[in-house]
Amino acid sequence: MKLTQLTLVILLSLFTFLAFAEETPPISQQALLTLMATPANKPLVLDVRSADEFAEGHIAGAINISHDEINANLSKIMAYKDQTVVVHCRSGRRAISAENDLRAAGFSDLRHLDGDMNAWQAADLPIVK
């Protein structure tokens, strides 16, 4: 009986999370490269991987704030609140968490890098070490 109740609670929690979580619109790698080349509307590229992962290679101009430190470091990026902010991690899970925190803080133009860093590297796009 307790196992059934626990299972129902977990399923209900998961359903609630999925139903109320907003999906961040994706941005393709090529669209990001185009935006980054436009001086007037350069986006903030926010890499939410760990500092060690960031040091191993990152997108030029990206700012690194680990997904679990977003709320503690909002002051560093609040100037971008009304600008395009492109969030990515290695595969997507941490970026979604960071996007939820940023949305709650009032960021109005979030984008999620399609395929995250794994796809960026698979496409052999430039990285900085």
C-alpha positions in Angstrom: 0.0 0.0 0.0 2.8 2.5 0.9 4.6 1.6 -2.3 1.5 2.4 -4.3 1.1 5.7 -2.5 4.7 6.6 -3.0 4.5 5.7 -6.7 1.4 7.9 -7.1 3.1 10.8 -5.3 6.1 10.6 -7.5 4.1 10.3 -10.7 1.9 13.3 -9.7 5.0 15.3 -8.9 6.6 14.5 -12.2 3.4 15.4 -14.1 3.0 18.7 -12.2 6.6 19.6 -13.0 6.2 18.8 -16.7 2.9 20.6 -16.9 4.1 23.8 -15.3 7.6 23.9 -16.6 8.0 26.4 -19.5 9.9 25.2 -22.4 12.7 27.6 -23.5 12.7 28.1 -27.3 15.7 26.4 -29.0 18.3 28.3 -31.0 20.3 26.4 -33.7 24.1 26.5 -33.7 24.1 28.5 -37.0 21.5 31.0 -35.7 23.7 31.6 -32.6 26.8 32.1 -34.7 24.9 34.6 -36.8 23.7 36.5 -33.7 27.2 36.5 -32.2 28.5 38.1 -35.4 25.9 40.9 -35.2 27.5 43.7 -33.0 24.2 45.5 -32.3 22.4 42.5 -30.8 25.0 40.1 -29.4 23.4 37.6 -27.0 24.8 36.6 -23.7 26.0 33.0 -24.1 25.7 31.4 -20.6 27.5 28.2 -20.1 26.1 26.5 -17.0 28.6 23.6 -16.9 31.2 23.3 -14.1 34.3 25.5 -14.1 36.4 22.5 -15.0 34.2 21.6 -18.0 34.3 25.3 -19.1 38.1 25.3 -19.0 38.3 22.2 -21.2 36.6 24.2 -24.0 33.8 26.7 -24.4 32.1 29.0 -26.9 34.0 32.2 -27.4 32.7 35.0 -25.3 30.6 32.7 -23.1 30.2 33.5 -19.4 30.4 30.5 -17.0 28.1 30.2 -14.0 27.4 26.7 -12.9 23.7 25.8 -13.0 23.6 25.3 -9.2 25.1 28.8 -8.6 22.8 30.8 -10.9 20.7 32.4 -8.1 23.8 33.3 -6.0 25.3 35.0 -9.1 22.3 36.8 -10.6 23.9 40.2 -10.0 26.6 39.3 -12.5 24.2 38.9 -15.3 21.1 41.1 -14.4 22.2 43.7 -17.0 21.2 41.1 -19.6 17.7 40.5 -18.2 15.9 42.1 -21.2 18.4 40.8 -23.8 18.8 37.5 -25.5 20.4 34.9 -23.2 21.4 31.6 -24.8 21.9 28.9 -22.2 23.7 25.6 -22.6 25.4 22.8 -20.7 26.9 19.6 -21.9 23.6 17.8 -22.8 20.7 19.8 -21.6 19.6 18.8 -18.1 21.5 21.5 -16.2 20.6 24.2 -18.7 16.9 23.5 -18.1 17.4 24.0 -14.4 19.2 27.3 -15.0 16.6 28.5 -17.4 13.9 27.9 -14.8 15.9 30.0 -12.3 16.5 32.8 -14.9 12.9 32.8 -15.9 11.8 33.2 -12.2 14.3 36.1 -11.9 12.6 37.9 -14.8 14.8 37.1 -17.8 12.5 37.7 -20.7 14.4 36.4 -23.8 15.9 33.0 -23.0 17.0 30.5 -25.7 18.4 27.0 -25.3 21.3 26.0 -27.6 20.0 23.1 -29.7 22.1 20.0 -28.8 24.1 21.9 -26.1 27.9 21.6 -26.0 27.8 18.0 -27.2 26.3 19.0 -30.5 28.5 22.1 -30.8 31.6 19.9 -30.6 30.2 17.2 -32.8 29.7 19.8 -35.5 33.3 20.8 -35.0 32.4 24.4 -34.3 35.1 26.7 -32.7 35.8 26.5 -29.0 38.2 28.4 -26.8 40.4 26.6 -24.2 
